[in-house]
């Protein structure tokens, strides 16, 4: 098949999944093109995926550069130049709308538009009245619609009153790269490394991560590694200073390769208000890192409570810290959880389990009248 994939190129989960899918499809023999304003940060050279940059025109007449129109135009060019059959948009705004517009521009060349919903494009952006109608139009007009979790599929139907439920195809992890090989052992007497990675938005509740860590480090030697950047970064720095733990917290910035970080971590914290899936938790699990996550959204579909990690009520810092301490303080339990996490990620969410689901979905859409 010949496919073009459009996504946000930054470190958010939707861009990561789109890029990993493109790489996996190319490895399976498909011709894959990625279209974005910048090279997606996980798209390495030599991956077999062709990258097409969107050049945004900055013309004095426009108050804001017309990125969306430039994206639609670039997609149309890629469709006609390369005979693309499937145009796969990741995230409703603006990618699904731009994909539909591009397909209309090149109507003489029949291309199918598939939209994958990732979470905040539905729960935050799409449900806002400024975007609601156009997001709904993108969903009902797409030739195929998928969501990354059962929870997100249900929310989408409820929020947008859809007649049909999106097909659910979960996120996945490349367990050839994200694996426990070479991971750090249980730190018997040494420092526990606790990690959080995100785009530092309020929904991620990073102050809760810091407060949970502050309670952990009272009883165990520990350090916190915060990966990423975003609007709450300053707030989190101030909180660390207020709690007197700055020397034990490392701000690592954006990292394009998280494998080493996860392999050397002993616990991963993801305490969001909700996650549509929780890709970072899955990648940590694949590296054998036990996770402690919010019992909210699609996370309950990824983490098996008490087996591959722990589920905790949103905002309950004391209970979360207590459960994390119980796990970290018990070497046998930690090692069992580590092994189960890696096995569950490999057997349920590995590339070979999930990518064929996308291939079958593509074939289904292509064969439909």
Secondary structure, DSSP 8 states (H G I E B T S, - for coil): -EEEEE---SSSHHHHHHHHHHHHHHHTT-EEEEEESS--TT--TTSS-EEEE------TT-SS--HHHHHHHHHHHHHHHHT-SEEEEESIIIIIHHHHHHHHHTTTS--EEEEEE-SHIIIIIITSTTTHHHHHHHHHHSSEEEESSHHHHHHHHHHHT-SS--EE----B-TTTSSSTT-----SSS-EEEEEES---GGG-HHHHHHHHHHHHHHS-EEEEEE---TTHHHHHHHHHHHT-GGGEEEEE--S--HHHHHT-SEEEE--S-BSS-HHHHHHHHTT--EEEESSBGGGGT--BTTTEEEE-TT-HHHHHHHHHHHHT-HHHHHHHHHHHHHHHHHHHBHHHHHHHHHHHHHHHHH--
